[in-house]
Amino acid sequence: MRQIRMYKWQALNKQCILTLLSGLAIGFTVAYVALSQQIAFGDPHTSYEMEFLEGPTVDPGAHSKNEEFHLLEDTTAADKLYKDVRVLCWVMTGPNNHEKKAKHVKNTWGKRCNVLLFMSSKEDESLPSIALPIKEGRKYLWGKTKRAFEYVYKHYLDKADWFLKADDDTYVILENLRYMLMPYSANNSIYFGCRFKPYVKQGYMSGGAGYVLSREALKRFVEVGLTNNATGCSKSDNGAEDVEMGRCMEAVKVTAGDSRDSMGRGRFFPFVPEHHLIPGHVSKSFWYWQYIYYESKEGMECCSDNAVSFHYVTPNQMYVLEYLIYHLRPYGISYQVDLPADKKEAVV
């Protein structure tokens, strides 16, 4: 009888443990889904702060360039565009995110910019970051954007042709950005990004997906938009950064460019890849479908093979994308590209 009671007790303990483990598994799953939804489904113009998971505790290091397939690469076209389509990248960050996010941008896609700057309210030599005279917080992003572009205009106007603004949770494929910009002159007053349609007649570009101004667009923004009170560019530091930028671009006669590829697929994306690639992940009742300027498909046809950017990318995902884009190679498949004959000379 005592032995039977012991077996029952052991069975009961086993059942309790299984129940506990099941509960933990469900809890972690719910938490993960909730986090994913929060990343993707926050209103783009409401005030909220989201804490990302910490980045890698150990530096993942660099992937060897002496690997067999890297030795077979021909980067002639990309190298040519690096020289001819010069892109300055400035990354919106803050003191709390220098270690959490910004350094992972520097370790991954940021190294492919012709010039890389981090805009913060505190100087940090390890990035390095520039201390702008502006308060931190979502409601001051428009003011921070203005100060950042003013700084870039003052110190780097002649050192780049195009000027990209990105967040510290944006991942950018610079080679594809340069390829997209190749047909355009930096002397044209134009800017590109993920184009939304409300609030501004010609539309405006999503802040999170990143947007890029031509040299002429930057000049008009600073020389006219930020100095002439009659332009309609907001002089307040408050307001939705991307909407206010869109209003100002329209006011100073900077064209909102079409960044889609030849098949009409988008290149700049406000969410992580899975939210665009998986049908039904983003509900049709969600704001994105009302905001997007051009028709956007779900599934594998959502995105250009020459996509430029994705947003809400965690530090860990930065390294995953870095590996998948620049290192993983399917054996036996290769391709070679060459610049068009009329683009082999300097573009700008």
C-alpha positions as CSV (number, residue, x, y, z in Angstrom):
1,M,0.0,0.0,0.0
2,R,2.8,2.4,0.9
3,Q,4.5,1.6,-2.5
4,I,1.2,2.3,-4.3
5,R,0.9,5.7,-2.6
6,M,4.5,6.5,-3.6
7,Y,3.7,5.7,-7.2
8,K,0.6,8.0,-7.1
9,W,2.7,10.8,-5.5
10,Q,5.3,10.5,-8.2
11,A,2.7,10.5,-10.9
12,L,1.1,13.6,-9.4
13,N,4.4,15.4,-9.2
14,K,5.1,14.4,-12.8
15,Q,1.7,15.8,-13.9
16,C,2.3,19.0,-12.0
17,I,5.7,19.5,-13.7
18,L,4.2,18.9,-17.1
19,T,1.4,21.3,-16.4
20,L,3.9,23.9,-15.2
21,L,6.1,23.4,-18.3
22,S,3.1,23.7,-20.6
23,G,2.0,26.9,-18.9
24,L,5.5,28.3,-19.3
25,A,5.6,27.4,-22.9
26,I,2.2,29.0,-23.6
27,G,3.3,32.0,-21.6
28,F,6.5,32.5,-23.6
29,T,4.6,32.0,-26.9
30,V,1.9,34.6,-25.9
31,A,4.7,37.0,-24.9
32,Y,6.5,36.6,-28.1
33,V,3.4,37.1,-30.2
34,A,2.5,40.1,-28.2
35,L,5.9,41.6,-28.7
36,S,5.8,41.0,-32.4
37,Q,2.4,42.6,-32.6
38,Q,3.6,45.6,-30.6
39,I,6.5,46.1,-32.9
40,A,4.3,46.0,-36.0
41,F,1.0,47.4,-35.0
42,G,1.8,50.6,-33.0
43,D,0.2,53.6,-34.6
44,P,3.1,55.5,-36.4
45,H,2.2,58.9,-34.9
46,T,1.2,58.1,-31.3
47,S,3.6,58.5,-28.4
48,Y,4.9,55.2,-27.1
49,E,8.3,53.8,-26.1
50,M,9.2,50.1,-26.6
51,E,12.1,48.4,-25.0
52,F,14.0,46.0,-27.3
53,L,15.8,43.0,-26.0
54,E,19.4,43.7,-25.3
55,G,21.8,43.1,-28.2
56,P,24.4,40.3,-28.3
57,T,26.3,40.1,-25.0
58,V,29.3,38.9,-27.0
59,D,30.4,40.6,-30.2
60,P,29.5,38.2,-33.0
61,G,32.6,39.3,-34.9
62,A,33.2,39.5,-38.6
63,H,32.7,36.8,-41.2
64,S,35.9,35.9,-42.9
65,K,36.4,37.5,-46.3
66,N,38.7,34.6,-47.3
67,E,35.9,32.1,-47.5
68,E,35.7,30.3,-50.8
69,F,32.6,32.0,-52.1
70,H,33.7,35.5,-51.1
71,L,36.8,35.0,-53.2
72,L,34.6,34.4,-56.2
73,E,32.7,37.7,-55.8
74,D,33.0,40.5,-58.3
75,T,32.1,43.8,-56.6
76,T,33.2,46.0,-59.5
77,A,29.7,47.5,-60.0
78,A,29.1,48.0,-56.3
79,D,32.5,49.6,-55.9
80,K,31.8,51.9,-58.8
81,L,28.5,53.1,-57.3
82,Y,30.1,53.5,-53.9
83,K,32.4,56.2,-55.5
84,D,29.8,57.7,-57.8
85,V,26.6,57.7,-55.7
86,R,27.9,58.9,-52.3
87,V,25.5,58.4,-49.4
88,L,25.8,60.0,-46.0
89,C,23.8,58.1,-43.4
90,W,22.7,59.7,-40.2
91,V,21.1,57.5,-37.6
92,M,18.6,58.8,-35.1
93,T,19.5,57.5,-31.6
94,G,19.7,58.6,-28.0
95,P,22.0,58.0,-25.0
96,N,19.9,55.0,-23.8
97,N,20.3,53.3,-27.1
98,H,24.0,53.9,-27.9
99,E,24.9,50.4,-26.5
100,K,21.6,48.7,-27.1
101,K,21.1,49.5,-30.7
102,A,23.4,52.1,-32.3
103,K,26.6,50.1,-32.0
104,H,24.9,47.2,-33.8
105,V,24.1,49.5,-36.7
106,K,27.8,50.5,-36.8
107,N,28.8,46.8,-36.8
108,T,26.5,45.9,-39.6
109,W,25.0,48.0,-42.4
110,G,26.4,51.3,-41.3
111,K,30.0,50.4,-42.4
112,R,28.8,50.6,-46.0
113,C,27.8,54.3,-45.9
114,N,30.3,56.8,-47.4
115,V,29.8,58.8,-44.2
116,L,28.1,57.5,-41.0
117,L,26.9,59.8,-38.3
118,F,24.9,59.1,-35.1
119,M,22.6,61.9,-33.9
120,S,22.0,62.0,-30.2
121,S,21.7,64.5,-27.3
122,K,24.9,63.2,-25.8
123,E,28.4,62.8,-27.3
124,D,29.8,59.3,-27.3
125,E,33.3,58.8,-28.7
126,S,32.8,55.0,-29.1
127,L,30.3,55.5,-31.9
128,P,31.0,58.4,-32.3
129,S,27.7,60.3,-31.7
130,I,27.0,64.0,-32.1
131,A,25.3,65.9,-29.3
132,L,22.5,67.9,-30.7
133,P,20.9,70.8,-28.6
134,I,17.5,69.1,-28.3
135,K,15.6,67.1,-25.6
136,E,15.2,63.4,-26.0
137,G,11.8,61.8,-26.4
138,R,9.4,60.9,-29.2
139,K,7.7,64.2,-29.2
140,Y,11.0,66.0,-30.0
141,L,11.9,63.9,-33.0
142,W,10.9,66.6,-35.5
143,G,13.2,69.1,-33.7
144,K,16.0,66.5,-33.6
145,T,15.6,65.9,-37.3
146,K,15.9,69.5,-38.2
147,R,19.0,70.0,-36.0
148,A,20.5,66.8,-37.6
149,F,20.0,68.0,-41.2
150,E,21.3,71.4,-40.3
151,Y,24.5,69.8,-38.9
152,V,24.9,67.7,-42.0
153,Y,24.3,70.7,-44.3
154,K,26.9,72.7,-42.4
155,H,29.6,70.1,-42.2
156,Y,29.0,67.5,-45.0
157,L,27.1,69.1,-47.9
158,D,30.0,68.7,-50.4
159,K,31.1,65.2,-49.0
160,A,28.0,63.3,-50.2
161,D,25.4,63.4,-53.0
162,W,22.5,61.8,-51.1
163,F,21.6,62.1,-47.4
164,L,19.8,59.2,-45.7
165,K,18.0,59.5,-42.4
166,A,17.4,56.1,-40.6
167,D,16.5,55.0,-37.1
168,D,18.7,52.9,-34.9
169,D,16.3,50.0,-35.5
170,T,16.4,50.3,-39.3
171,Y,18.4,48.0,-41.5
172,V,19.6,49.4,-44.9
173,I,21.1,47.6,-47.9
174,L,23.3,50.4,-49.2
175,E,24.2,48.7,-52.5
176,N,20.5,48.5,-53.4
177,L,19.9,52.1,-52.4
178,R,22.8,53.3,-54.6
179,Y,21.4,51.2,-57.5
180,M,18.0,52.8,-57.1
181,L,19.5,56.3,-57.0
182,M,21.8,55.7,-59.9
183,P,19.5,57.1,-62.6
184,Y,18.9,60.4,-60.7
185,S,21.1,63.4,-60.3
186,A,21.7,64.8,-56.8
187,N,21.0,68.2,-58.3
188,N,17.3,67.3,-58.7
189,S,15.0,68.3,-55.8
190,I,13.7,64.9,-54.9
191,Y,13.6,62.5,-52.0
192,F,12.7,58.8,-51.6
193,G,11.3,56.4,-49.0
194,C,8.2,54.3,-48.1
195,R,5.5,56.7,-49.4
196,F,2.4,57.2,-47.3
197,K,-0.6,59.2,-48.6
198,P,-2.5,61.0,-45.8
199,Y,-1.8,64.5,-44.5
200,V,0.3,65.7,-47.4
201,K,-0.9,66.1,-51.0
202,Q,2.1,64.4,-52.7
203,G,2.4,62.0,-49.8
204,Y,5.2,61.7,-47.2
205,M,7.9,59.1,-46.4
206,S,7.8,56.8,-43.4
207,G,10.3,57.9,-40.8
208,G,11.0,54.3,-39.6
209,A,11.7,52.9,-43.0
210,G,14.2,55.7,-43.6
211,Y,14.2,58.4,-46.4
212,V,16.9,59.8,-48.5
213,L,17.3,63.4,-49.7
214,S,19.2,64.6,-52.8
215,R,21.8,67.3,-52.2
216,E,19.4,69.8,-53.8
217,A,16.6,68.7,-51.5
218,L,18.8,69.1,-48.4
219,K,19.7,72.6,-49.6
220,R,16.1,73.6,-50.0
221,F,15.1,72.1,-46.7
222,V,17.8,74.1,-44.8
223,E,18.2,77.2,-46.8
224,V,14.5,77.8,-47.4
225,G,12.3,75.5,-45.3
226,L,14.1,76.2,-42.0
227,T,14.8,79.9,-42.5
228,N,11.7,81.3,-44.3
229,N,8.7,81.6,-42.0
230,A,6.4,81.8,-45.1
231,T,7.2,78.3,-46.4
232,G,4.8,76.4,-44.1
233,C,7.6,74.3,-42.6
234,S,6.8,73.8,-38.9
235,K,9.1,75.9,-36.6
236,S,8.0,73.9,-33.6
237,D,10.2,71.0,-32.3
238,N,7.0,69.0,-31.7
239,G,5.0,67.0,-34.2
240,A,5.3,63.8,-36.1
241,E,8.7,63.9,-37.7
242,D,7.9,62.1,-41.0
243,V,4.7,64.0,-41.6
244,E,6.3,67.4,-40.8
245,M,9.2,66.5,-43.1
246,G,6.7,65.6,-45.9
247,R,4.9,68.9,-45.5
248,C,8.1,70.8,-45.6
249,M,9.4,68.9,-48.6
250,E,6.2,69.8,-50.5
251,A,6.4,73.4,-49.4
252,V,9.9,73.9,-50.7
253,K,9.0,72.0,-53.9
254,V,10.9,68.8,-53.3
255,T,9.3,65.9,-55.2
256,A,8.2,62.8,-53.4
257,G,9.9,60.2,-55.6
258,D,8.6,56.7,-56.6
259,S,11.0,54.2,-55.0
260,R,9.3,51.0,-56.5
261,D,11.2,48.7,-58.8
262,S,10.3,48.0,-62.5
263,M,7.7,45.4,-61.3
264,G,6.0,47.9,-59.0
265,R,7.3,46.2,-55.8
266,G,8.3,48.3,-52.8
267,R,11.9,48.9,-51.7
268,F,11.5,50.7,-48.3
269,F,9.5,48.9,-45.6
270,P,8.2,50.1,-42.3
271,F,8.2,46.7,-40.6
272,V,10.5,43.6,-40.4
273,P,10.5,41.3,-43.4
274,E,8.1,38.7,-42.0
275,H,5.3,41.2,-41.5
276,H,5.4,41.9,-45.2
277,L,6.2,38.4,-46.5
278,I,3.6,36.4,-44.6
279,P,0.0,36.9,-45.9
280,G,-2.4,37.9,-43.2
281,H,0.2,38.9,-40.7
282,V,-0.9,42.5,-41.1
283,S,-4.7,42.7,-40.8
284,K,-6.4,44.5,-43.7
285,S,-8.1,46.7,-41.1
286,F,-4.7,48.0,-39.9
287,W,-3.6,51.5,-40.6
288,Y,-0.8,50.4,-43.0
289,W,-3.2,49.5,-45.8
290,Q,-4.9,52.9,-45.5
291,Y,-1.6,54.8,-45.5
292,I,0.5,53.1,-48.2
293,Y,0.6,55.3,-51.3
294,Y,0.9,52.5,-53.9
295,E,-0.9,49.2,-54.0
296,S,1.1,46.7,-52.0
297,K,0.9,43.0,-52.2
298,E,1.3,40.4,-49.5
299,G,3.5,37.3,-49.7
300,M,6.7,36.8,-51.7
301,E,5.6,39.4,-54.3
302,C,5.5,42.1,-51.6
303,C,9.1,43.1,-51.9
304,S,11.6,44.0,-54.5
305,D,14.7,41.7,-55.0
306,N,16.5,45.0,-54.5
307,A,14.8,46.0,-51.3
308,V,16.5,48.9,-49.5
309,S,15.3,49.0,-45.9
310,F,13.3,47.3,-43.1
311,H,12.2,48.8,-39.8
312,Y,11.8,47.5,-36.2
313,V,14.9,45.3,-36.6
314,T,16.2,44.1,-33.3
315,P,20.0,44.1,-32.7
316,N,20.1,40.3,-33.0
317,Q,18.1,40.5,-36.3
318,M,20.7,43.0,-37.6
319,Y,23.3,40.2,-37.5
320,V,21.0,37.6,-38.9
321,L,20.2,39.9,-41.9
322,E,23.9,40.7,-42.3
323,Y,24.6,37.0,-42.6
324,L,21.7,36.1,-44.9
325,I,22.3,39.1,-47.3
326,Y,26.1,39.3,-47.4
327,H,27.4,35.8,-46.6
328,L,24.9,32.9,-47.2
329,R,25.3,31.6,-50.8
330,P,23.4,28.7,-52.5
331,Y,25.9,26.5,-54.1
332,G,25.9,26.4,-57.9
333,I,24.0,29.7,-58.4
334,S,25.8,32.8,-59.3
335,Y,25.2,36.0,-61.2
336,Q,27.2,38.8,-62.7
337,V,26.0,42.4,-63.1
338,D,27.4,45.3,-65.1
339,L,26.5,48.9,-65.1
340,P,24.7,50.3,-68.1
341,A,27.1,51.7,-70.7
342,D,26.0,55.3,-70.0
343,K,26.5,54.8,-66.3
344,K,30.0,53.6,-66.3
345,E,31.3,57.1,-66.1
346,A,30.6,59.3,-63.0
347,V,26.9,59.6,-62.3
348,V,27.0,63.0,-60.5
